Every structure is written in structure tokens, then in C-alpha cells.
Amino acid sequence: MIYVITHEAGHCIAGALMGWRCVRLGIGPFELLRHARGWTVRRGRIWGWHAAFVGQVPPGFSNYRREKTLTLLGGSASSVVFGLAFIAAAFNASNALLQEFFACSGILALFGVFEVVIGSDGVNLRQVLRGGTPVDDLIRDSLSEASEFTPLRPRDWPRDVVLRLAEREDPYCHYLAYVHWLDAGDTAAAAPHIQELIAFLSGMAPVRFVGMPPEMNSTNACEAAYWLAEYAGDAIAARHWFERAGPDADPMACTRATAALALAEGKSEHAERVIKQGLAQIPLPSSGSAKFEFDRLSYLLAKIG
């Protein structure tokens, strides 16, 4: 535990100094997850107590490789600092028991230095230093959470990375490209990506993308319903996808789809109630994703007049 805590603290501190947000922390078989209203604990992967990880997201991606390198090196730097501090405390301990405790703690903490060579930190560090596709993969896995926990909006995601990701036959990459262009106000650029998602969804019964969690599949179905109702004017197809979404969809995406579908079906009073309820859930949109949803709902409300 001394080895784990001193090492992971370095990652957290290095990230925090650059404005990165810690969104996930795992120690042994338990995982802490950050949500909009706090933290929750869940049973994670079954690891021994010697294993741990920290999940952090940046407030922007302009200096991602440099900042990611510093967060990775922060763990080993912390291990050195704590290790030397414990050993210094051992030399100044007042009795043999404390001397042994601090000496053992110092040696254990110093083991964290090797993570940057042979551990997961070393693997990630080599990926970041090489650049290319591995870095795109790391950014891909951080985009949504970065907008959820920082002011970064989807339209501010690095466009060159979004374009490269969108070339893949990966529904999640098309989802990211769709949200990016939708937030940028370019529906023509967003259209092919939501169409790709609908095509993937059409081949699945029930809605299941291979390798994707149920909540993401349901959210994609909600996005299909929203797009078809709001931009294609096809209430029948929108209703079909909305009914397939299921209960696992993102609540705000579901609210937006419900409102757009109600408008497409001529139920303006119902749409207005849904929109106002949705806006009340985000009274002070501080995160990028909250601002995105706030703008989308405000636009629908303005259509009602």
C-alpha cells in the first residue's frame, strides 16, 4: 500500500498542477468514479492490493503529449521523493521499531521508480513519445470525459485527431465526430457520421455494438432519434429509434431526443415541458458537455416561441 499510494499520488499531483482532473482511481479490487455530483465506489477488476491506477483528463489537448509525459513521470518522481524522505526519517528515528518501519517504507516506495521502465507507465510513456496512432487512441479515450469534467466543449476537440479517428470503422469514433461537428454548428459535416451510426444500429437486433457498453449503444439510438426528428423531419423513424434506445441511455441525450421527437410529432406543449425540465437539471452549465446540452435544448425551446 505504501508503494501504491506514494506512486499514484505523484500522478495525481503532476496532473493537478497542469489543471488535469482526476476522474477515476482504482486501488486493488475497488474503483472510485467521479460523477457530476460526487464520487461513487464500485467493485472493479479483481487485482491484488499491490495494483492501482489513476484516470485523469486534461482541460485541453494542445500540449497533450508533453503534459501526458509529465503525468506519467510524476509517479516515479513521487516514488523517489517519498522513498528518500522515508530513508532520511529512518536515519533520524528515535527507536529501532520506527527505524525499521521508515527504512522498509523507503525501500518499498523506491520500487515505484521501475514503473517507468518495465511497468504500465513505461508502456504508455513509449506510446506518447512515439506519437502517431497510439496517441490518437489515448486522446480518443479521453475526449468525452474531458468535456464532462472540464469546460472543454466537443467543438474544441482537436479537429485533426477527430478527422483521423473518423476514418476508422469504429462506431464510437463516428459518435465522437458527430458530436464534434454538431457542437460546431456544421450539420452537413455531422450528417455522414450519424448516418454511419444508424447503419451500424440497423444491423444489430437488439441494439448492440460489439465491444461497446449497453449505455453507449442506447445513447447512440437516442442520438439517431434526435437527428431524425430534428434534422431529417422523420418522426416515424425517430420514434422507432427512440423506442429501441432502452433505459441505459445518457439522460440528457434522452431528454433532447424526447423533446425533438415531441416537436416533430406536433406535441409542442409536451416538448416545452420536457425542455424546461432538462434545462432545470443544468442550471449552471460549467462543463463542456453541459454547455453543449444547454445550447441544444435552448435552441429547441426557441423554436417553440
C-alpha positions in Angstrom: 0.0 0.0 0.0 2.9 2.4 0.7 4.3 1.7 -2.7 0.9 2.1 -4.4 -0.2 5.3 -2.6 3.1 7.2 -2.9 3.4 6.3 -6.6 -0.2 7.1 -7.6 -0.1 10.4 -5.6 2.7 11.5 -7.9 0.4 11.1 -11.0 -2.4 13.0 -9.3 -0.2 15.8 -8.2 1.5 16.2 -11.6 -1.8 16.3 -13.3 -3.4 18.7 -10.9 -0.6 21.2 -11.3 -1.4 21.3 -15.0 -5.2 21.5 -14.5 -6.0 17.9 -15.2 -9.0 16.4 -13.4 -8.8 13.0 -11.7 -12.0 11.1 -12.8 -11.1 7.5 -11.8 -9.0 6.0 -9.1 -8.5 2.2 -8.6 -6.8 0.5 -5.7 -6.9 -3.3 -5.6 -10.4 -4.6 -6.4 -12.1 -1.2 -5.8 -12.6 1.7 -8.1 -13.6 5.3 -7.4 -15.5 7.1 -10.2 -16.2 10.8 -10.4 -19.7 11.9 -11.4 -21.3 15.3 -11.8 -22.5 15.2 -8.2 -19.6 13.5 -6.5 -17.8 10.2 -6.3 -19.1 6.6 -6.2 -17.3 3.4 -5.3 -17.7 0.1 -7.2 -16.2 -3.3 -7.4 -13.7 -3.1 -10.3 -11.3 -5.6 -11.8 -10.0 -8.2 -9.4 -6.5 -7.2 -8.7 -4.2 -7.7 -5.7 -3.8 -4.8 -3.3 -0.4 -4.1 -4.9 -2.1 -2.8 -8.1 -3.6 0.7 -8.7 -4.3 3.2 -11.4 -5.3 6.8 -11.8 -7.6 8.1 -14.6 -7.1 11.8 -15.5 -8.4 14.1 -18.3 -6.9 17.4 -19.5 -8.7 20.7 -19.9 -7.4 20.8 -23.4 -5.3 18.9 -25.9 -2.9 21.5 -27.4 0.0 20.3 -25.3 -1.3 16.8 -24.7 1.9 14.8 -25.4 4.1 17.0 -23.2 1.6 17.1 -20.3 0.8 13.4 -20.6 4.6 12.7 -20.4 4.8 14.8 -17.2 1.9 13.0 -15.5 3.5 9.6 -16.3 6.9 10.7 -14.9 5.1 12.2 -11.9 4.6 8.7 -10.4 8.3 7.7 -10.5 9.3 11.2 -9.3 6.9 10.9 -6.3 8.4 7.4 -5.5 11.9 8.9 -5.4 10.8 11.8 -3.2 8.8 9.7 -0.7 11.5 7.0 -0.8 14.3 9.3 0.1 12.2 11.1 2.7 11.3 7.8 4.4 15.0 6.7 4.4 16.0 10.1 5.9 13.4 9.6 8.6 14.9 6.2 9.3 18.3 7.6 10.0 16.7 10.1 12.4 14.3 7.7 14.1 14.2 7.6 17.9 14.0 3.9 18.3 14.6 0.6 16.3 11.0 0.0 15.5 10.5 3.4 13.8 13.8 3.0 12.1 12.8 -0.4 10.6 9.4 1.0 9.6 10.7 4.0 7.8 13.6 2.1 6.2 11.2 -0.6 4.8 8.8 2.1 3.6 11.6 3.9 1.9 12.7 0.8 0.0 9.2 -0.1 -1.0 8.5 3.5 -2.2 11.6 3.4 -4.3 10.4 0.4 -6.2 7.9 2.8 -7.9 10.8 4.2 -10.0 10.9 1.0 -12.1 7.3 1.6 -13.3 8.6 4.0 -15.8 10.9 1.3 -17.2 9.0 -2.0 -17.0 5.5 -1.1 -15.8 2.4 0.3 -17.4 3.8 3.8 -17.1 6.7 2.8 -19.3 4.4 1.3 -21.9 2.3 4.5 -22.0 5.4 6.7 -22.0 6.8 4.9 -25.0 3.5 5.4 -26.8 3.4 9.1 -26.1 7.0 9.6 -27.1 6.5 7.7 -30.4 3.3 9.6 -31.3 1.0 8.6 -34.1 -1.9 6.2 -33.7 -1.2 5.2 -30.0 -1.5 8.9 -29.0 -4.7 9.2 -31.0 -6.0 6.2 -29.1 -5.2 7.8 -25.8 -6.9 11.0 -26.8 -9.9 9.1 -28.1 -10.5 7.6 -24.7 -10.3 11.0 -23.0 -12.4 13.2 -25.2 -15.9 12.6 -23.7 -14.7 12.6 -20.1 -12.7 15.8 -20.7 -15.8 17.6 -21.8 -17.8 16.1 -19.0 -15.5 17.3 -16.2 -13.8 20.4 -17.7 -15.0 23.5 -19.7 -13.7 21.9 -22.9 -16.6 21.7 -25.4 -16.9 19.0 -28.1 -16.3 21.6 -30.8 -13.0 22.4 -29.2 -11.6 18.8 -29.5 -8.5 18.6 -31.7 -10.0 18.5 -35.2 -7.1 16.8 -36.8 -7.5 13.9 -34.3 -11.2 13.8 -34.8 -10.8 13.5 -38.6 -8.3 10.7 -38.3 -10.5 8.8 -35.9 -13.5 9.2 -38.1 -11.7 7.3 -40.9 -11.9 4.1 -38.8 -14.6 1.6 -39.0 -15.4 2.2 -35.3 -18.9 3.4 -34.3 -17.6 5.2 -31.2 -15.2 7.3 -33.4 -18.2 8.2 -35.6 -20.1 9.2 -32.5 -17.3 11.5 -31.4 -17.1 13.1 -34.9 -20.9 13.5 -34.9 -20.9 15.3 -31.6 -17.9 17.4 -32.5 -19.5 18.7 -35.7 -22.9 19.1 -34.2 -21.5 21.3 -31.5 -19.5 23.3 -34.1 -22.8 24.0 -35.9 -21.9 22.1 -39.0 -24.8 19.7 -39.6 -23.5 18.9 -43.1 -20.3 17.5 -41.6 -22.2 15.8 -38.8 -24.6 14.0 -41.1 -22.4 11.2 -42.5 -21.3 10.2 -39.0 -24.8 9.9 -37.6 -25.7 8.0 -40.8 -22.9 5.6 -40.1 -24.2 5.1 -36.6 -27.7 4.5 -37.9 -26.3 2.0 -40.4 -24.4 0.1 -37.6 -27.5 0.2 -35.4 -29.7 -1.1 -38.3 -27.5 -4.3 -38.5 -28.0 -5.0 -34.8 -31.0 -6.6 -33.1 -31.3 -5.6 -30.3 -29.1 -2.5 -30.3 -25.6 -3.9 -29.6 -22.2 -2.7 -30.9 -19.5 -5.3 -30.4 -17.2 -4.2 -27.6 -19.3 -1.2 -26.6 -21.2 -1.0 -23.3 -25.0 -1.0 -23.3 -25.3 2.6 -22.2 -23.3 3.7 -25.3 -25.5 1.7 -27.6 -28.6 3.2 -26.1 -27.2 6.7 -26.3 -26.4 6.2 -30.0 -30.0 5.1 -30.6 -31.2 8.3 -28.8 -28.9 10.4 -31.0 -30.4 8.7 -34.0 -33.9 9.6 -32.8 -32.8 13.2 -32.1 -31.2 13.6 -35.6 -34.1 12.1 -37.5 -36.7 14.2 -35.6 -34.8 17.5 -35.6 -32.8 17.5 -38.9 -34.5 14.9 -41.1 -38.1 15.6 -40.1 -38.9 11.9 -40.0 -41.0 11.5 -36.9 -41.8 7.8 -37.7 -38.2 6.7 -38.0 -37.2 8.8 -34.9 -39.9 7.1 -32.9 -38.6 3.7 -34.0 -35.1 4.5 -32.7 -36.3 6.2 -29.6 -38.2 3.1 -28.6 -35.1 0.9 -29.2 -32.9 3.0 -27.0 -33.8 1.4 -23.8 -33.2 2.6 -20.2 -29.4 2.8 -20.3 -29.1 5.9 -22.5 -27.5 9.1 -21.3 -30.2 11.1 -19.5 -29.5 14.4 -21.3 -29.4 12.7 -24.7 -32.7 11.0 -23.9 -34.2 14.4 -22.8 -33.0 16.0 -26.0 -34.4 13.2 -28.2 -37.7 13.3 -26.3 -38.1 17.0 -26.9 -37.1 16.8 -30.6 -39.5 13.9 -31.2 -42.4 15.7 -29.5 -41.8 18.7 -31.7 -41.7 16.5 -34.8 -45.0 14.9 -33.8 -46.6 18.3 -33.2 -46.7 18.0 -29.4 -45.3 21.4 -28.6 -46.6 21.7 -25.1 -45.1 18.3 -24.1 -41.9 19.3 -25.8 -41.8 22.6 -23.8 -42.3 20.8 -20.5 -39.5 18.3 -21.3 -37.1 21.1 -22.4 -37.7 23.2 -19.3 -37.2 20.1 -17.1 -34.0 19.3 -18.9 -32.7 22.9 -18.5 -33.5 22.9 -14.8 -31.2 19.9 -14.4 -28.3 22.0 -15.7 -29.0 25.5 -14.2 -25.3 26.4 -14.2 -23.6 24.6 -17.1 -19.9 24.7 -16.2 -18.6 21.6 -18.1 -18.3 21.5 -21.9 -20.8 18.7 -22.3 -23.3 20.6 -20.1 -22.9 23.7 -22.2 -23.5 21.6 -25.3 -26.7 20.1 -24.0 -27.8 23.6 -22.7 -27.4 25.1 -26.1 -29.2 22.2 -27.9 -32.2 22.4 -25.5 -32.3 26.2 -25.7 -32.4 26.0 -29.5 -35.4 23.6 -29.3 -37.1 25.9 -26.9 -36.6 28.9 -29.1 -38.3 27.0 -32.0 -41.5 26.8 -29.9 -41.5 30.6 -29.5 
